[in-house]
Amino acid sequence: MGENFAFFLPIMMASFGVAFLIVWGWGAREAGWWSGAFFSVAMGFAVPVAFDFLPTDLWGIVADTAFATGFLLFSQALLTRWRPNWVLGLRIAIWAISILICSFAVMRDIVPLELVSSDFGCFLLISIPLIAGRGQLRGWPDRALYAAVTLVALDNLLRGSSVSFTLPSGVAFRDSQYAFLMQALACMFGLFLALSALAAAMQDVLTRYRHDAHVDPLSGLLNRRGFEEAVARHDASGSLIACDIDHFKRVNDAHGHGLGDRVIVALADALRALAPADAVIARFGGEEFILFLPGADPAMATGIADAIRLRFAEQAASRLGLPGPLTASFGLTSLHRADRSIHDAIARADSALYEAKEKGRNRVAIRPALAPAGDAQSSRAIA
């Protein structure tokens, strides 16, 4: 059994090191630390094989250093996720003291002291994230990861506390119960830890990709795809507002696209500040924005649109240091059961928006849900 573990564990740990290296390339911030940790632990478990080719007690120092480094990197990976760089100096001190005591024990051939120092050092390094992680867990991947880390910490604590029983005097390390338990439990708990950490890292990657696919990077609002998905989760009732910055091309031509981007952000900020908490807000492209107001009647939606219009007209130009005014036009409609999709309401809101532009801009035009095309009912003049 021990010979099988001697070959299996280094390969398993190194394989996870490669897997995390790939995930790190996908943008998971802590995956690089996980990769280094598993490669270090793989090196520690590979020492018995190296000892067979070149017998020397110095391999013990190599193994102890590899395990201590692996657990230092485990703690760094966990704290990068839960509480970045927490007590870094203390962790480095624990790592260094553990290696120094282990090296002293190897040179003096005091195997129990070496094992106790290594186990307790690893226990302390992996326990620190358990303290920091309390209250920082986000969903089942974090909870599974926390459970796996707890098992690894307990394994090191109990193994270090029972060295006198599992490694009796006169029994060679490789033939001892200690060696068997170390390898067997490392196989089980190490696999649990690796899979839990991979699941947590992959969830982060998928969440980031989903965010990038649904959120406009300039304004921080939803994009068209994100808007459609968010609206699909609501009942088909409420109001829809389309808005567009007036004479936006003139701003870009006169002041450059950099300031044009800042104008877009200024309108996005006004939308976020004045829209209700349950509103779905999106940038549909260029300088056009859409707001869905669940459950809002036309009067409520008109009041919200006017408030946004006034805020933007009064504050945007001075905030950005522009000499001339900045305004926006708004088109408003209500959703109706007869709408085949949200796009029917968007088309009506766009039609009302064009009417607001034609009637002088900086106003809110309203198109009722069942009004014939081209028959807008009312508009609010410039306040």
Sequence and secondary structure as in RCSB ss.txt:
>XXXX:A:sequence
MGENFAFFLPIMMASFGVAFLIVWGWGAREAGWWSGAFFSVAMGFAVPVAFDFLPTDLWGIVADTAFATGFLLFS
QALLTRWRPNWVLGLRIAIWAISILICSFAVMRDIVPLELVSSDFGCFLLISIPLIAGRGQLRGWPDRALYAAVT
LVALDNLLRGSSVSFTLPSGVAFRDSQYAFLMQALACMFGLFLALSALAAAMQDVLTRYRHDAHVDPLSGLLNRR
GFEEAVARHDASGSLIACDIDHFKRVNDAHGHGLGDRVIVALADALRALAPADAVIARFGGEEFILFLPGADPAM
ATGIADAIRLRFAEQAASRLGLPGPLTASFGLTSLHRADRSIHDAIARADSALYEAKEKGRNRVAIRPALAPAGD
AQSSRAIA
>XXXX:A:secstr
 HHHHHHHHHHHHHHHHHHHHHHHHTT TTHHHHHHHHHHHHHHHHHHHHHHHS  THHHHHHHHHHHHHHHHHH
HHHHHHHSTTTTHHHHHHHHHHHHHHHHHHHHTT HHHHHHHHHHHHHHHHHHHHHHHTT   HHHHHHHHHHHH
HHHHHHHHHHHTHHHHS TT  GGGSHHHHHHHHHHHHHHHHHHHHHHHHHHHHHHHHHHHHHHB TTT SB HH
HHHHHHHTS S EEEEEEEETTHHHHHHHH HHHHHHHHHHHHHHHHHHS TT EEEEEETTEEEEEEET  HHH
HHHHHHHHHHHHHHHHHHHHT SS   EEEEEEE  TT SSHHHHHHHHHHHHHHHHHTTSSSEEE  TT  TT 
  EEE   
